[in-house]
């Protein structure tokens, strides 16, 4: 199996758990590669801002679902404070 290139964000590096999830979801991965580095940072920040493992796991699943549906930015979130 070939290693897939998964782009990172402009501010945040992609964590291993999100990278693995994107690699396993071709549809979400395709949208991920099509969005801007700033948009990728928004998704990464939203995922890693969850403090509990359960919250982070839920956010990764939601991110895959939303990305697969074509959503380009996390919804109903104030945005990455690190940019």
C-alpha positions in Angstrom: 0.0 0.0 0.0 1.4 3.4 -1.0 1.9 6.0 1.7 -0.6 8.9 1.1 0.6 12.4 1.3 -1.5 14.3 3.8 -0.9 18.0 3.8 -0.7 19.9 7.1 -2.0 23.3 8.1 -0.4 26.7 8.0 -0.2 27.0 11.8 -0.7 23.5 13.2 1.0 20.2 12.2 -1.5 17.4 11.7 -1.6 15.0 14.6 -1.1 11.2 14.1 -4.7 10.3 14.9 -6.2 12.8 12.5 -3.7 11.8 9.8 -4.6 8.1 10.2 -8.3 8.9 10.0 -7.9 11.0 6.8 -5.8 8.3 5.2 -8.6 5.8 5.9 -11.3 8.1 4.3 -10.6 8.8 0.6 -13.5 11.2 0.2 -12.5 13.3 3.3 -8.9 13.2 2.2 -9.7 14.5 -1.2 -11.5 17.6 0.3 -8.7 18.0 2.8 -6.1 18.3 0.0 -8.4 20.8 -1.8 -8.8 23.2 1.1 -6.3 25.9 2.0 -3.6 25.4 4.6 -5.4 27.9 6.8 -8.6 25.9 6.5 -6.7 22.7 7.4 -5.3 24.5 10.5 -8.8 25.4 11.5 -9.8 21.7 11.4 -6.7 20.7 13.2 -7.1 23.3 15.9 -10.7 22.3 16.4 -9.8 18.6 16.8 -6.8 19.2 19.2 -8.7 21.8 21.3 -10.8 19.0 22.7 -9.2 18.1 26.1 -10.7 14.7 26.6 -9.8 11.7 24.5 -13.5 11.1 24.0 -14.1 14.6 22.7 -11.2 14.4 20.3 -12.4 11.1 19.0 -15.9 12.5 18.4 -14.4 15.6 16.7 -12.3 13.4 14.3 -15.4 11.4 13.4 -17.4 14.6 12.8 -14.5 16.1 10.8 -14.4 13.1 8.5 -18.2 13.2 8.0 -18.2 17.0 7.4 -15.2 16.9 5.0 -16.7 13.9 3.1 -19.8 16.0 2.7 -17.8 18.9 1.2 -17.6 21.2 4.3 -14.4 23.3 4.0 -14.3 24.8 7.6 -15.5 23.6 11.0 -19.0 25.0 11.6 -20.1 26.9 14.8 -16.6 27.4 16.1 -15.0 30.7 16.9 -11.9 29.7 14.9 -8.2 29.1 15.5 -6.9 31.6 18.0 -3.3 30.8 16.9 -3.3 32.4 13.5 
